[in-house]
Amino acid sequence: MAKQKKKRNKKYSGSDAAMTRPSITRVEAVQRSNIGQWWHDHKRITKPLLIAGAVILLIVWLIIELIRIIANA
């Protein structure tokens, strides 16, 4: 069995190598209140939870009203 050639793990940096572009970091400079900053940080988690809670509350309210209508009939 022939000896395997070692693989090259060094990046090519010759004159015709692809240029790497610098990474751009975007920063928001916004003055927010404590509550506004909390909302900005937790919006991705909190928004779906609030929507789901509102839907569940609506369904429970509709079921209670349906039971009240049936009980009075």
C-alpha positions in Angstrom: 0.0 0.0 0.0 1.4 3.4 -1.0 1.9 6.2 1.5 -0.9 8.8 1.3 0.1 12.3 0.4 -0.6 14.9 3.2 -3.5 17.2 2.5 -2.9 20.9 2.3 -4.7 22.8 5.1 -3.0 26.2 4.6 -5.0 28.8 2.7 -3.6 29.9 -0.6 -2.4 33.5 -0.5 -0.7 34.0 -3.8 -1.2 37.1 -6.1 -4.2 35.5 -7.9 -5.9 34.3 -4.7 -9.5 35.5 -3.9 -9.5 38.6 -1.9 -11.3 38.3 1.5 -13.6 41.2 2.1 -13.6 42.8 5.6 -16.5 41.9 7.8 -18.9 44.8 8.5 -20.4 45.2 11.9 -23.5 47.3 12.1 -24.4 49.0 15.4 -27.6 50.7 16.3 -27.2 53.9 18.4 -30.6 54.3 19.8 -31.7 55.7 23.2 -34.3 53.4 24.7 -36.0 53.2 28.0 -35.4 50.1 30.2 -38.7 48.6 29.1 -38.1 49.5 25.4 -34.6 47.9 25.6 -36.0 44.7 27.2 -38.6 44.5 24.5 -36.0 45.0 21.7 -33.8 42.2 23.2 -36.7 39.7 23.9 -39.0 40.4 21.0 -38.4 37.2 19.1 -39.5 35.1 22.1 -42.1 37.3 23.7 -44.2 38.2 20.6 -45.2 34.6 19.7 -46.0 33.9 23.3 -48.2 36.9 23.6 -50.1 36.0 20.4 -50.6 32.4 21.5 -51.8 33.6 24.9 -54.3 35.9 23.3 -55.6 33.1 21.0 -56.0 30.8 24.0 -57.8 33.5 26.0 -60.2 34.1 23.1 -60.9 30.4 22.7 -61.6 30.0 26.5 -63.9 33.1 26.4 -65.8 31.7 23.5 -66.3 28.3 25.2 -67.5 30.0 28.4 -70.0 32.1 26.4 -71.2 29.0 24.5 -71.8 27.2 27.8 -73.7 30.2 29.2 -75.9 30.3 26.0 -76.6 26.5 26.2 -77.3 26.7 30.0 -79.9 29.5 29.5 -81.7 27.8 26.7 
